[in-house]
Amino acid sequence: MRGRAGFTLLELVVALAVFAVLATLAYGGLRQVLQARERLEAVDRELAAVQLAFAALERDLLQAVARPVRDGLGDELPAFVGRGDAGEGPVLELTRAGRPNPLGLRRSHLERVAYALQGERLERWSWEALDRPPGALPYREVLLEGVRSLRLRFLGPPGSGPAGDGWQPDWPPASLAAGGQGESPSLPRAVELELELEGWGALRRLLAVREG
């Protein structure tokens, strides 16, 4: 009688070992693909956040208007205020036109907005009223995370800067009036922003300011 053909125990063990090695290699390759996809999606989200933050700032600057406001204590604030060496709190505050009004409410088309650093977060603040009542709090929107530093410069009239190039470290520039050049302008001509983000390094943008 002919014996039945089959696998020996050794052959089964070898086949299982080969299958295990192939499965391990396939899983490792799939895991690398998934990790690369997650990293790309994270980079896309960060890039989108950076683009949206710059777009919001550019939109506000292009609609800036020379309208001073009053704070909650009744003190007058200039139409445009900026600090070159950004620390905690608002680093840029301005009045802008073009306030959205989808419901057609009877209110001003102007809006007071600010950009502030809170820890490592860049936030955009906005107020319901231009001249704020006591205790009025802004609506806060987080634009960017992981902000390590933020520096601003403001372009004034030609030749008005410390180096004769018109660039001012802060705004309003008290040096203009002090230097005998008359009253300081309400708005700068442009703002240079240098932003250092975790994982991105230093990003620099030059944004024009135009009175709406």
KEKOLVEX-959741 format. One record per residue: residue in one letter; residue number from 1; x, y, z of N, C-alpha, C in turn. Coordinates in nm, 4 decimals. Layout:
BEGIN
<r 'A',NUM,<X,Y,Z>,<X,Y,Z>,<X,Y,Z>>
...
***
This chain:
BEGIN
<r 'M',1,<0.0838,-0.1197,0.0000>,<0.0000,0.0000,0.0000>,<0.0877,0.1253,0.0000>>
<r 'R',2,<0.0443,0.2208,-0.0797>,<0.1213,0.3457,-0.0848>,<0.0894,0.4325,0.0359>>
<r 'G',3,<0.1921,0.4927,0.0981>,<0.1710,0.5805,0.2127>,<0.1142,0.7157,0.1702>>
<r 'R',4,<0.0355,0.7791,0.2574>,<-0.0213,0.9101,0.2296>,<0.0863,1.0178,0.2383>>
<r 'A',5,<0.0824,1.1104,0.1369>,<0.1788,1.2210,0.1360>,<0.1377,1.3254,0.2388>>
<r 'G',6,<0.2297,1.3923,0.3049>,<0.2001,1.4941,0.4056>,<0.3249,1.5704,0.4436>>
<r 'F',7,<0.3065,1.6648,0.5409>,<0.4178,1.7455,0.5894>,<0.4719,1.6854,0.7183>>
<r 'T',8,<0.5980,1.6940,0.7296>,<0.6586,1.6515,0.8556>,<0.6493,1.7662,0.9567>>
<r 'L',9,<0.6724,1.7345,1.0812>,<0.6679,1.8360,1.1859>,<0.7725,1.9432,1.1627>>
<r 'L',10,<0.8890,1.9051,1.1155>,<0.9944,2.0023,1.0881>,<0.9525,2.0993,0.9788>>
<r 'E',11,<0.8882,2.0479,0.8731>,<0.8432,2.1348,0.7648>,<0.7379,2.2351,0.8142>>
<r 'L',12,<0.6462,2.1900,0.9011>,<0.5463,2.2798,0.9565>,<0.6108,2.3903,1.0398>>
<r 'V',13,<0.7082,2.3529,1.1191>,<0.7764,2.4526,1.2017>,<0.8476,2.5566,1.1149>>
<r 'V',14,<0.9155,2.5104,1.0091>,<0.9851,2.6020,0.9192>,<0.8859,2.6951,0.8500>>
<r 'A',15,<0.7714,2.6395,0.8050>,<0.6708,2.7217,0.7372>,<0.6132,2.8269,0.8308>>
<r 'L',16,<0.5863,2.7890,0.9544>,<0.5347,2.8860,1.0514>,<0.6372,2.9944,1.0817>>
<r 'A',17,<0.7640,2.9562,1.0902>,<0.8685,3.0546,1.1164>,<0.8797,3.1552,1.0020>>
<r 'V',18,<0.8733,3.1048,0.8769>,<0.8794,3.1953,0.7613>,<0.7593,3.2890,0.7599>>
<r 'F',19,<0.6405,3.2342,0.7891>,<0.5196,3.3167,0.7927>,<0.5295,3.4245,0.9005>>
<r 'A',20,<0.5831,3.3903,1.0166>,<0.5977,3.4869,1.1246>,<0.6926,3.5997,1.0859>>
<r 'V',21,<0.8041,3.5642,1.0186>,<0.8994,3.6669,0.9749>,<0.8350,3.7609,0.8737>>
<r 'L',22,<0.7621,3.7050,0.7752>,<0.6962,3.7868,0.6742>,<0.5888,3.8773,0.7372>>
<r 'A',23,<0.5148,3.8229,0.8326>,<0.4112,3.9023,0.8988>,<0.4733,4.0175,0.9774>>
<r 'T',24,<0.5855,3.9906,1.0436>,<0.6538,4.0959,1.1192>,<0.7038,4.2064,1.0276>>
<r 'L',25,<0.7620,4.1672,0.9129>,<0.8108,4.2672,0.8179>,<0.6951,4.3496,0.7606>>
<r 'A',26,<0.5854,4.2807,0.7292>,<0.4701,4.3525,0.6735>,<0.4113,4.4504,0.7753>>
<r 'Y',27,<0.4025,4.4072,0.9016>,<0.3485,4.4950,1.0052>,<0.4392,4.6158,1.0270>>
<r 'G',28,<0.5728,4.5922,1.0279>,<0.6652,4.7030,1.0449>,<0.6534,4.8045,0.9326>>
<r 'G',29,<0.6407,4.7561,0.8084>,<0.6251,4.8475,0.6958>,<0.4952,4.9252,0.7031>>
<r 'L',30,<0.3855,4.8576,0.7419>,<0.2570,4.9252,0.7546>,<0.2610,5.0302,0.8654>>
<r 'R',31,<0.3273,4.9979,0.9759>,<0.3364,5.0936,1.0856>,<0.4141,5.2174,1.0434>>
<r 'Q',32,<0.5213,5.1995,0.9674>,<0.5975,5.3143,0.9201>,<0.5143,5.4016,0.8263>>
<r 'V',33,<0.4358,5.3361,0.7396>,<0.3494,5.4116,0.6493>,<0.2467,5.4931,0.7281>>
<r 'L',34,<0.1852,5.4307,0.8306>,<0.0858,5.5003,0.9118>,<0.1485,5.6151,0.9903>>
<r 'Q',35,<0.2686,5.5944,1.0438>,<0.3363,5.7009,1.1172>,<0.3721,5.8175,1.0251>>
<r 'A',36,<0.4188,5.7867,0.9038>,<0.4506,5.8931,0.8082>,<0.3250,5.9709,0.7707>>
<r 'R',37,<0.2137,5.8983,0.7564>,<0.0876,5.9665,0.7240>,<0.0441,6.0581,0.8379>>
<r 'E',38,<0.0583,6.0117,0.9617>,<0.0223,6.0951,1.0763>,<0.1103,6.2194,1.0842>>
<r 'R',39,<0.2401,6.2035,1.0550>,<0.3295,6.3202,1.0583>,<0.2923,6.4207,0.9497>>
<r 'L',40,<0.2587,6.3720,0.8306>,<0.2201,6.4617,0.7229>,<0.0900,6.5348,0.7565>>
<r 'E',41,<-0.0051,6.4637,0.8167>,<-0.1307,6.5282,0.8546>,<-0.1075,6.6335,0.9626>>
<r 'A',42,<-0.0159,6.6038,1.0570>,<0.0153,6.7015,1.1611>,<0.0810,6.8264,1.1008>>
<r 'V',43,<0.1727,6.8063,1.0057>,<0.2380,6.9203,0.9397>,<0.1360,7.0017,0.8616>>
<r 'D',44,<0.0429,6.9333,0.7951>,<-0.0614,7.0043,0.7200>,<-0.1479,7.0896,0.8134>>
<r 'R',45,<-0.1823,7.0340,0.9300>,<-0.2633,7.1109,1.0250>,<-0.1865,7.2322,1.0766>>
<r 'E',46,<-0.0574,7.2136,1.1076>,<0.0227,7.3258,1.1568>,<0.0379,7.4327,1.0494>>
<r 'L',47,<0.0612,7.3901,0.9250>,<0.0761,7.4863,0.8162>,<-0.0540,7.5633,0.7939>>
<r 'A',48,<-0.1658,7.4938,0.8006>,<-0.2950,7.5607,0.7843>,<-0.3171,7.6630,0.8957>>
<r 'A',49,<-0.2781,7.6285,1.0194>,<-0.2933,7.7219,1.1308>,<-0.2059,7.8458,1.1105>>
<r 'V',50,<-0.0821,7.8268,1.0634>,<0.0071,7.9409,1.0381>,<-0.0517,8.0305,0.9295>>
<r 'Q',51,<-0.1010,7.9700,0.8230>,<-0.1584,8.0481,0.7135>,<-0.2817,8.1258,0.7587>>
<r 'L',52,<-0.3660,8.0618,0.8405>,<-0.4853,8.1302,0.8899>,<-0.4494,8.2456,0.9829>>
<r 'A',53,<-0.3464,8.2257,1.0661>,<-0.3040,8.3322,1.1568>,<-0.2518,8.4528,1.0786>>
<r 'F',54,<-0.1662,8.4283,0.9791>,<-0.1152,8.5383,0.8978>,<-0.2276,8.6048,0.8191>>
<r 'A',55,<-0.3229,8.5261,0.7702>,<-0.4345,8.5825,0.6946>,<-0.5206,8.6728,0.7833>>
<r 'A',56,<-0.5455,8.6290,0.9070>,<-0.6248,8.7118,0.9992>,<-0.5532,8.8426,1.0296>>
<r 'L',57,<-0.4226,8.8363,1.0554>,<-0.3458,8.9574,1.0848>,<-0.3415,9.0500,0.9643>>
<r 'E',58,<-0.3189,8.9939,0.8467>,<-0.3139,9.0757,0.7260>,<-0.4486,9.1420,0.6991>>
<r 'R',59,<-0.5576,9.0681,0.7207>,<-0.6910,9.1246,0.6982>,<-0.7188,9.2402,0.7943>>
<r 'D',60,<-0.6797,9.2245,0.9206>,<-0.7020,9.3315,1.0180>,<-0.6196,9.4550,0.9849>>
<r 'L',61,<-0.4930,9.4353,0.9462>,<-0.4064,9.5489,0.9165>,<-0.4536,9.6244,0.7925>>
<r 'L',62,<-0.5031,9.5521,0.6931>,<-0.5482,9.6169,0.5708>,<-0.6773,9.6951,0.5912>>
<r 'Q',63,<-0.7459,9.6709,0.7034>,<-0.8695,9.7436,0.7322>,<-0.8555,9.8345,0.8542>>
<r 'A',64,<-0.7313,9.8640,0.8922>,<-0.7073,9.9508,1.0079>,<-0.7586,10.0915,0.9802>>
<r 'V',65,<-0.8149,10.1546,1.0836>,<-0.8647,10.2921,1.0730>,<-0.8118,10.3727,1.1909>>
<r 'A',66,<-0.8037,10.5035,1.1705>,<-0.7483,10.5934,1.2729>,<-0.8580,10.6364,1.3696>>
<r 'R',67,<-0.9077,10.5415,1.4466>,<-1.0150,10.5715,1.5422>,<-0.9703,10.5297,1.6816>>
<r 'P',68,<-0.9331,10.6253,1.7689>,<-0.8968,10.5906,1.9070>,<-1.0190,10.5352,1.9808>>
<r 'V',69,<-0.9934,10.4664,2.0930>,<-1.1009,10.4112,2.1753>,<-1.0720,10.4445,2.3211>>
<r 'R',70,<-1.1681,10.4098,2.4058>,<-1.1496,10.4256,2.5504>,<-1.1572,10.2894,2.6170>>
<r 'D',71,<-1.0681,10.2687,2.7142>,<-1.0675,10.1409,2.7838>,<-1.1716,10.1410,2.8951>>
<r 'G',72,<-1.1724,10.0362,2.9757>,<-1.2723,10.0224,3.0799>,<-1.2635,10.1271,3.1892>>
<r 'L',73,<-1.1502,10.1981,3.1991>,<-1.1337,10.3045,3.2988>,<-1.1617,10.4426,3.2411>>
<r 'G',74,<-1.1976,10.4480,3.1132>,<-1.2263,10.5761,3.0502>,<-1.1062,10.6440,2.9893>>
<r 'D',75,<-0.9889,10.5815,2.9962>,<-0.8692,10.6409,2.9369>,<-0.8668,10.6158,2.7867>>
<r 'E',76,<-0.8152,10.7130,2.7126>,<-0.8097,10.6997,2.5672>,<-0.6916,10.6135,2.5251>>
<r 'L',77,<-0.7171,10.5222,2.4328>,<-0.6135,10.4396,2.3733>,<-0.5961,10.4803,2.2283>>
<r 'P',78,<-0.4708,10.4875,2.1796>,<-0.4499,10.5251,2.0397>,<-0.5175,10.4276,1.9436>>
<r 'A',79,<-0.5356,10.4725,1.8217>,<-0.5997,10.3878,1.7204>,<-0.5170,10.2626,1.6929>>
<r 'F',80,<-0.3858,10.2726,1.7080>,<-0.2960,10.1615,1.6760>,<-0.1862,10.1581,1.7818>>
<r 'V',81,<-0.1711,10.0458,1.8499>,<-0.0712,10.0319,1.9559>,<0.0058,9.9025,1.9313>>
<r 'G',82,<0.1392,9.9093,1.9380>,<0.2202,9.7901,1.9181>,<0.3459,9.7929,2.0013>>
<r 'R',83,<0.3873,9.6752,2.0468>,<0.5120,9.6608,2.1234>,<0.6065,9.5722,2.0441>>
<r 'G',84,<0.7285,9.6198,2.0247>,<0.8246,9.5441,1.9473>,<0.8713,9.4182,2.0164>>
<r 'D',85,<0.9090,9.4288,2.1441>,<0.9538,9.3128,2.2211>,<0.8320,9.2532,2.2893>>
<r 'A',86,<0.7781,9.1494,2.2297>,<0.6518,9.0929,2.2761>,<0.6728,9.0099,2.4013>>
<r 'G',87,<0.5971,9.0426,2.5053>,<0.5935,8.9618,2.6252>,<0.4533,8.9082,2.6453>>
<r 'E',88,<0.4178,8.8821,2.7685>,<0.2826,8.8351,2.7974>,<0.1814,8.9468,2.7737>>
<r 'G',89,<0.0650,8.9083,2.7276>,<-0.0424,9.0048,2.7068>,<-0.0440,9.0593,2.5658>>
<r 'P',90,<-0.1280,9.1623,2.5425>,<-0.1425,9.2181,2.4078>,<-0.0112,9.2773,2.3557>>
<r 'V',91,<0.0220,9.2441,2.2315>,<0.1414,9.2989,2.1666>,<0.1030,9.3903,2.0507>>
<r 'L',92,<-0.0221,9.3801,2.0062>,<-0.0707,9.4628,1.8964>,<-0.2201,9.4839,1.9163>>
<r 'E',93,<-0.2640,9.6099,1.9105>,<-0.4060,9.6417,1.9278>,<-0.4425,9.7533,1.8314>>
<r 'L',94,<-0.5547,9.7381,1.7627>,<-0.5927,9.8357,1.6616>,<-0.7435,9.8359,1.6403>>
<r 'T',95,<-0.7896,9.9437,1.5767>,<-0.9289,9.9534,1.5353>,<-0.9366,9.9221,1.3870>>
<r 'R',96,<-1.0298,9.8370,1.3495>,<-1.0442,9.7957,1.2098>,<-1.1883,9.8142,1.1634>>
<r 'A',97,<-1.2025,9.8314,1.0327>,<-1.3346,9.8404,0.9711>,<-1.3742,9.7022,0.9187>>
<r 'G',98,<-1.4948,9.6956,0.8607>,<-1.5392,9.5717,0.7989>,<-1.5869,9.4670,0.8973>>
<r 'R',99,<-1.6405,9.5102,1.0105>,<-1.6897,9.4127,1.1083>,<-1.8087,9.3367,1.0506>>
<r 'P',100,<-1.8056,9.2034,1.0518>,<-1.9166,9.1257,0.9963>,<-2.0467,9.1527,1.0728>>
<r 'N',101,<-2.1562,9.1608,0.9992>,<-2.2869,9.1847,1.0597>,<-2.3926,9.1070,0.9813>>
<r 'P',102,<-2.3876,8.9736,0.9878>,<-2.4785,8.8930,0.9050>,<-2.6254,8.9102,0.9410>>
<r 'L',103,<-2.6579,8.9507,1.0639>,<-2.7971,8.9664,1.1064>,<-2.8499,9.1082,1.0829>>
<r 'G',104,<-2.7650,9.1964,1.0322>,<-2.8087,9.3323,1.0056>,<-2.8418,9.4118,1.1302>>
<r 'L',105,<-2.7679,9.3906,1.2377>,<-2.7928,9.4616,1.3622>,<-2.7497,9.6086,1.3513>>
<r 'R',106,<-2.8118,9.6929,1.4324>,<-2.7758,9.8350,1.4346>,<-2.6539,9.8528,1.5259>>
<r 'R',107,<-2.5385,9.8494,1.4669>,<-2.4152,9.8630,1.5427>,<-2.3068,9.9163,1.4503>>
<r 'S',108,<-2.1959,9.9561,1.5093>,<-2.0855,10.0117,1.4324>,<-2.0219,9.9053,1.3437>>
<r 'H',109,<-1.9723,9.9503,1.2292>,<-1.8994,9.8593,1.1414>,<-1.7524,9.8502,1.1809>>
<r 'L',110,<-1.7139,9.9241,1.2866>,<-1.5765,9.9204,1.3374>,<-1.5650,9.8189,1.4504>>
<r 'E',111,<-1.4442,9.7691,1.4693>,<-1.4192,9.6685,1.5717>,<-1.2796,9.6884,1.6285>>
<r 'R',112,<-1.2681,9.6692,1.7589>,<-1.1371,9.6762,1.8254>,<-1.0853,9.5357,1.8431>>
<r 'V',113,<-0.9642,9.5107,1.7917>,<-0.9045,9.3775,1.7994>,<-0.7635,9.3890,1.8557>>
<r 'A',114,<-0.7129,9.2779,1.9072>,<-0.5772,9.2734,1.9616>,<-0.5192,9.1352,1.9390>>
<r 'Y',115,<-0.3875,9.1292,1.9335>,<-0.3136,9.0033,1.9275>,<-0.2282,8.9954,2.0533>>
<r 'A',116,<-0.2386,8.8818,2.1224>,<-0.1742,8.8679,2.2531>,<-0.1030,8.7343,2.2636>>
<r 'L',117,<0.0059,8.7348,2.3398>,<0.0769,8.6115,2.3734>,<0.0351,8.5673,2.5128>>
<r 'Q',118,<-0.0114,8.4453,2.5229>,<-0.0481,8.3850,2.6500>,<0.0310,8.2551,2.6627>>
<r 'G',119,<0.1421,8.2613,2.7373>,<0.2303,8.1453,2.7400>,<0.2937,8.1282,2.6031>>
<r 'E',120,<0.2702,8.0133,2.5398>,<0.3201,7.9868,2.4044>,<0.2066,7.9874,2.3034>>
<r 'R',121,<0.1002,8.0571,2.3337>,<-0.0151,8.0654,2.2436>,<-0.0310,8.2080,2.1925>>
<r 'L',122,<-0.0559,8.2202,2.0639>,<-0.0907,8.3491,2.0045>,<-0.2421,8.3541,1.9919>>
<r 'E',123,<-0.3028,8.4545,2.0551>,<-0.4478,8.4673,2.0564>,<-0.4898,8.5970,1.9880>>
<r 'R',124,<-0.6090,8.5926,1.9294>,<-0.6720,8.7133,1.8740>,<-0.7895,8.7504,1.9636>>
<r 'W',125,<-0.7893,8.8750,2.0114>,<-0.8957,8.9230,2.0984>,<-0.9825,9.0214,2.0217>>
<r 'S',126,<-1.1099,9.0246,2.0538>,<-1.2014,9.1231,1.9952>,<-1.3059,9.1607,2.0988>>
<r 'W',127,<-1.3507,9.2866,2.0916>,<-1.4470,9.3396,2.1880>,<-1.5784,9.3723,2.1181>>
<r 'E',128,<-1.6865,9.3621,2.1931>,<-1.8184,9.3940,2.1386>,<-1.8337,9.5421,2.1107>>
<r 'A',129,<-1.7759,9.6269,2.1971>,<-1.7902,9.7721,2.1826>,<-1.6529,9.8352,2.1650>>
<r 'L',130,<-1.6478,9.9434,2.0875>,<-1.5214,10.0149,2.0695>,<-1.4761,10.0785,2.2007>>
<r 'D',131,<-1.5631,10.1601,2.2596>,<-1.5342,10.2220,2.3891>,<-1.5874,10.1287,2.4969>>
<r 'R',132,<-1.4937,10.0592,2.5619>,<-1.5312,9.9477,2.6474>,<-1.5886,9.9942,2.7814>>
<r 'P',133,<-1.6967,9.9343,2.8261>,<-1.7483,9.9629,2.9602>,<-1.6600,9.8958,3.0647>>
<r 'P',134,<-1.6692,9.9366,3.1908>,<-1.5880,9.8729,3.2956>,<-1.6132,9.7222,3.3018>>
<r 'G',135,<-1.5053,9.6473,3.3122>,<-1.5162,9.5022,3.3261>,<-1.5412,9.4270,3.1976>>
<r 'A',136,<-1.5401,9.4953,3.0833>,<-1.5642,9.4276,2.9557>,<-1.4492,9.3329,2.9235>>
<r 'L',137,<-1.4834,9.2101,2.8885>,<-1.3839,9.1087,2.8548>,<-1.3893,9.0789,2.7051>>
<r 'P',138,<-1.2739,9.0534,2.6445>,<-1.2729,9.0260,2.5005>,<-1.3093,8.8808,2.4709>>
<r 'Y',139,<-1.3540,8.8586,2.3489>,<-1.3670,8.7221,2.2965>,<-1.2293,8.6774,2.2505>>
<r 'R',140,<-1.1854,8.5599,2.2937>,<-1.0499,8.5139,2.2654>,<-1.0526,8.3937,2.1713>>
<r 'E',141,<-0.9646,8.3998,2.0733>,<-0.9509,8.2915,1.9766>,<-0.8037,8.2522,1.9678>>
<r 'V',142,<-0.7728,8.1253,1.9912>,<-0.6345,8.0769,1.9824>,<-0.5993,8.0548,1.8358>>
<r 'L',143,<-0.4941,8.1238,1.7905>,<-0.4510,8.1119,1.6514>,<-0.3373,8.0126,1.6342>>
<r 'L',144,<-0.2390,8.0170,1.7244>,<-0.1206,7.9328,1.7100>,<-0.0761,7.8810,1.8453>>
<r 'E',145,<-0.0232,7.7593,1.8439>,<0.0394,7.6997,1.9616>,<0.1894,7.6878,1.9368>>
<r 'G',146,<0.2654,7.6766,2.0451>,<0.4098,7.6573,2.0330>,<0.4857,7.7797,1.9859>>
<r 'V',147,<0.4394,7.8991,2.0241>,<0.5067,8.0236,1.9853>,<0.6188,8.0510,2.0854>>
<r 'R',148,<0.7409,8.0448,2.0404>,<0.8554,8.0670,2.1289>,<0.8899,8.2150,2.1436>>
<r 'S',149,<0.8744,8.2910,2.0381>,<0.9028,8.4345,2.0468>,<0.8274,8.5065,1.9358>>
<r 'L',150,<0.8064,8.6356,1.9567>,<0.7370,8.7204,1.8605>,<0.7975,8.8598,1.8678>>
<r 'R',151,<0.8412,8.9089,1.7538>,<0.8999,9.0422,1.7468>,<0.8310,9.1226,1.6360>>
<r 'L',152,<0.8087,9.2494,1.6634>,<0.7413,9.3374,1.5691>,<0.8250,9.4622,1.5446>>
<r 'R',153,<0.8126,9.5167,1.4228>,<0.8668,9.6485,1.3892>,<0.7612,9.7229,1.3094>>
<r 'F',154,<0.7663,9.8562,1.3179>,<0.6622,9.9370,1.2572>,<0.7263,10.0423,1.1675>>
<r 'L',155,<0.6776,10.0520,1.0445>,<0.7358,10.1433,0.9466>,<0.6628,10.2764,0.9495>>
<r 'G',156,<0.7349,10.3802,0.9893>,<0.6795,10.5146,0.9917>,<0.7182,10.5931,0.8683>>
<r 'P',157,<0.7079,10.7256,0.8733>,<0.7454,10.8095,0.7590>,<0.8923,10.7884,0.7219>>
<r 'P',158,<0.9285,10.8090,0.5963>,<1.0672,10.7899,0.5535>,<1.1647,10.8734,0.6365>>
<r 'G',159,<1.2726,10.8093,0.6785>,<1.3767,10.8781,0.7528>,<1.3473,10.9037,0.8986>>
<r 'S',160,<1.2349,10.8487,0.9504>,<1.1966,10.8785,1.0884>,<1.2512,10.7795,1.1896>>
<r 'G',161,<1.3041,10.6661,1.1454>,<1.3514,10.5641,1.2380>,<1.4860,10.5985,1.2981>>
<r 'P',162,<1.5263,10.5254,1.4019>,<1.6563,10.5506,1.4652>,<1.7728,10.5401,1.3678>>
<r 'A',163,<1.7581,10.4524,1.2678>,<1.8648,10.4359,1.1694>,<1.8372,10.5150,1.0427>>
<r 'G',164,<1.7359,10.6006,1.0462>,<1.7037,10.6802,0.9291>,<1.6241,10.6078,0.8237>>
<r 'D',165,<1.5763,10.4889,0.8542>,<1.5033,10.4099,0.7548>,<1.3523,10.4077,0.7806>>
<r 'G',166,<1.3081,10.4760,0.8839>,<1.1656,10.4816,0.9113>,<1.1121,10.3731,1.0026>>
<r 'W',167,<1.1914,10.2720,1.0354>,<1.1439,10.1616,1.1200>,<1.1469,10.2017,1.2667>>
<r 'Q',168,<1.0366,10.1771,1.3340>,<1.0215,10.2109,1.4748>,<1.0093,10.0827,1.5578>>
<r 'P',169,<1.0695,10.0785,1.6783>,<1.0591,9.9584,1.7622>,<0.9218,9.9445,1.8270>>
<r 'D',170,<0.8504,10.0541,1.8460>,<0.7176,10.0512,1.9083>,<0.6265,10.1499,1.8359>>
<r 'W',171,<0.4965,10.1351,1.8627>,<0.3995,10.2291,1.8053>,<0.2915,10.2586,1.9077>>
<r 'P',172,<0.2535,10.3875,1.9255>,<0.2952,10.5074,1.8523>,<0.4395,10.5472,1.8835>>
<r 'P',173,<0.5074,10.6059,1.7864>,<0.6478,10.6446,1.8055>,<0.6577,10.7840,1.8661>>
<r 'A',174,<0.6800,10.7923,1.9947>,<0.6928,10.9222,2.0602>,<0.8127,10.9993,2.0071>>
<r 'S',175,<0.9106,10.9295,1.9487>,<1.0310,10.9959,1.8994>,<1.0011,11.0903,1.7835>>
<r 'L',176,<0.8904,11.0654,1.7095>,<0.8598,11.1517,1.5957>,<0.8228,11.2919,1.6426>>
<r 'A',177,<0.7292,11.2976,1.7370>,<0.6894,11.4280,1.7889>,<0.8038,11.4939,1.8657>>
<r 'A',178,<0.8799,11.4111,1.9400>,<0.9904,11.4657,2.0171>,<1.1007,11.5194,1.9276>>
<r 'G',179,<1.1101,11.4614,1.8069>,<1.2154,11.5051,1.7155>,<1.1781,11.6263,1.6328>>
<r 'G',180,<1.0633,11.6856,1.6637>,<1.0261,11.8067,1.5914>,<0.9617,11.7802,1.4580>>
<r 'Q',181,<0.9098,11.6598,1.4350>,<0.8478,11.6291,1.3075>,<0.6969,11.6428,1.3145>>
<r 'G',182,<0.6462,11.7112,1.4158>,<0.5022,11.7315,1.4251>,<0.4350,11.6155,1.4933>>
<r 'E',183,<0.3035,11.6120,1.4824>,<0.2253,11.5082,1.5487>,<0.2533,11.3720,1.4866>>
<r 'S',184,<0.2636,11.2680,1.5697>,<0.2900,11.1338,1.5212>,<0.1717,11.0830,1.4396>>
<r 'P',185,<0.1951,11.0113,1.3308>,<0.0852,10.9545,1.2536>,<0.0095,10.8502,1.3355>>
<r 'S',186,<-0.1212,10.8371,1.3083>,<-0.2030,10.7421,1.3832>,<-0.1695,10.5986,1.3483>>
<r 'L',187,<-0.1360,10.5743,1.2210>,<-0.1112,10.4377,1.1741>,<0.0267,10.4280,1.1105>>
<r 'P',188,<0.0943,10.3157,1.1277>,<0.2189,10.2943,1.0548>,<0.1891,10.2593,0.9090>>
<r 'R',189,<0.2916,10.2581,0.8293>,<0.2765,10.2219,0.6879>,<0.2806,10.0716,0.6680>>
<r 'A',190,<0.3519,10.0017,0.7561>,<0.3645,9.8563,0.7457>,<0.4098,9.8010,0.8794>>
<r 'V',191,<0.3921,9.6711,0.8968>,<0.4356,9.6006,1.0170>,<0.5178,9.4792,0.9737>>
<r 'E',192,<0.6364,9.4664,1.0319>,<0.7187,9.3481,1.0091>,<0.7055,9.2563,1.1292>>
<r 'L',193,<0.6711,9.1321,1.1045>,<0.6488,9.0334,1.2103>,<0.7489,8.9201,1.1946>>
<r 'E',194,<0.8174,8.8874,1.3037>,<0.9079,8.7723,1.3064>,<0.8604,8.6780,1.4161>>
<r 'L',195,<0.8216,8.5604,1.3744>,<0.7595,8.4631,1.4633>,<0.8449,8.3375,1.4660>>
<r 'E',196,<0.8786,8.2917,1.5866>,<0.9539,8.1671,1.6002>,<0.8605,8.0606,1.6566>>
<r 'L',197,<0.8378,7.9565,1.5761>,<0.7459,7.8492,1.6126>,<0.8211,7.7198,1.6372>>
<r 'E',198,<0.7746,7.6440,1.7332>,<0.8332,7.5143,1.7612>,<0.8167,7.4235,1.6403>>
<r 'G',199,<0.9294,7.3682,1.5932>,<0.9265,7.2795,1.4784>,<0.9344,7.3492,1.3437>>
<r 'W',200,<0.9226,7.4819,1.3423>,<0.9247,7.5563,1.2171>,<1.0401,7.6563,1.2103>>
<r 'G',201,<1.0896,7.6980,1.3245>,<1.1934,7.7993,1.3254>,<1.1348,7.9375,1.3094>>
<r 'A',202,<1.2139,8.0311,1.2575>,<1.1731,8.1708,1.2457>,<1.0991,8.1935,1.1142>>
<r 'L',203,<0.9836,8.2580,1.1240>,<0.9040,8.2970,1.0073>,<0.8919,8.4489,1.0084>>
<r 'R',204,<0.9126,8.5114,0.8941>,<0.9077,8.6578,0.8867>,<0.8114,8.6989,0.7762>>
<r 'R',205,<0.7280,8.7977,0.8089>,<0.6335,8.8518,0.7112>,<0.6307,9.0027,0.7205>>
<r 'L',206,<0.6173,9.0682,0.6058>,<0.6014,9.2121,0.5978>,<0.4580,9.2399,0.5529>>
<r 'L',207,<0.3804,9.3074,0.6368>,<0.2389,9.3285,0.6103>,<0.2098,9.4776,0.5991>>
<r 'A',208,<0.1395,9.5154,0.4957>,<0.1042,9.6552,0.4743>,<-0.0123,9.6944,0.5644>>
<r 'V',209,<-0.0148,9.8219,0.6001>,<-0.1241,9.8797,0.6781>,<-0.1910,9.9849,0.5913>>
<r 'R',210,<-0.3209,9.9717,0.5756>,<-0.3926,10.0698,0.4951>,<-0.5179,10.1135,0.5680>>
<r 'E',211,<-0.5362,10.2444,0.5799>,<-0.6548,10.2946,0.6467>,<-0.7762,10.2705,0.5590>>
<r 'G',212,<-0.8807,10.2053,0.6210>,<-0.9985,10.1732,0.5443>,<-1.0948,10.2893,0.5380>>
***
